[in-house]
C-alpha cells in the first residue's frame, strides 16, 4: 500500500531551504518516491489549518518511507531543513 509523507513547512531561511530542495530529490530516488504536491497555493475550506508550504511525497509503501527517513543520504538533510525551516511531518498509508 502506498505511503505519503505530508509536510507543512514554514521557511525561515530561503537560501538554506533552497539548498535542501536541490539536494532532496537525489535522496528520494532510490526509495521510489515521487512528489505529489510541492508548494503551490493552498485555500482553507474548513477548519483553522493554514499551511505555509505544503509538500506531499508518495512512496511505494511505509517501509520505504521509513527507510528513506532513516537513511544516511537523508540524515544530513534533516539537519539542514531544521536550520532552514520549521516543519510538521506525518507519514500516512493510503491509496
C-alpha positions in Angstrom: 0.0 0.0 0.0 1.3 3.5 -0.9 2.5 5.7 1.9 2.7 9.5 1.9 4.9 12.0 3.7 2.9 15.1 4.4 5.0 18.2 5.4 3.7 21.6 6.5 6.8 23.8 6.1 7.4 27.4 7.3 10.6 28.6 5.6 12.8 30.7 7.8 16.0 30.9 5.7 15.2 30.9 2.0 18.8 30.4 0.9 19.4 27.3 3.1 16.0 25.9 2.2 16.8 26.2 -1.5 19.9 24.0 -0.8 17.7 21.5 0.9 15.2 21.5 -2.0 18.0 20.9 -4.5 19.5 18.0 -2.5 16.3 16.3 -1.6 15.4 14.5 -5.0 18.6 12.5 -5.0 17.8 11.2 -1.5 14.3 10.2 -2.6 15.1 8.4 -5.9 16.5 5.1 -4.5 13.3 4.7 -2.5 10.9 5.0 -5.5 9.4 8.2 -4.1 7.7 11.0 -6.2 6.3 14.4 -5.5 2.5 14.7 -5.5 2.4 18.3 -4.1 5.4 20.6 -3.8 4.4 24.1 -2.7 1.7 25.9 -4.6 -1.3 27.9 -3.4 -3.5 26.5 -0.7 -7.0 27.5 0.3 -8.6 26.6 3.6 -12.1 25.3 3.0 -12.9 24.3 6.6 -11.1 24.5 10.0 -8.1 26.5 11.1 -5.2 24.8 9.5 -3.3 27.2 7.1 -0.1 25.5 6.0 2.7 27.9 4.9 4.1 25.5 2.3 2.6 22.0 1.8 4.6 19.1 0.4 3.3 15.6 -0.2 5.6 12.8 -1.3 4.4 9.4 -2.3 6.4 6.2 -1.5 5.6 2.7 -2.7 5.0 1.7 0.9 5.5 2.7 4.5 8.7 0.6 4.9 10.4 2.6 2.1 9.2 5.9 3.5 10.7 5.0 6.9 13.9 3.6 5.3 14.3 6.9 3.4 13.8 9.0 6.6 16.4 7.0 8.5 18.8 6.7 5.5 22.4 8.1 5.6 21.5 10.1 2.5 18.7 12.0 4.2 20.2 12.3 7.7 22.3 15.5 6.9 19.3 17.0 5.0 17.2 16.7 8.2 19.7 19.0 10.0 19.7 21.4 7.0 15.9 21.5 6.9 15.7 22.1 10.7 18.0 25.1 10.4 16.2 26.5 7.4 12.6 25.9 8.3 10.0 24.9 10.9 8.1 21.8 9.8 5.5 19.3 10.8 5.8 15.9 9.1 3.5 13.0 9.2 3.5 9.6 7.4 0.2 8.1 6.3 -0.8 5.0 4.4 -3.4 5.3 1.7 -4.4 4.6 -1.9 
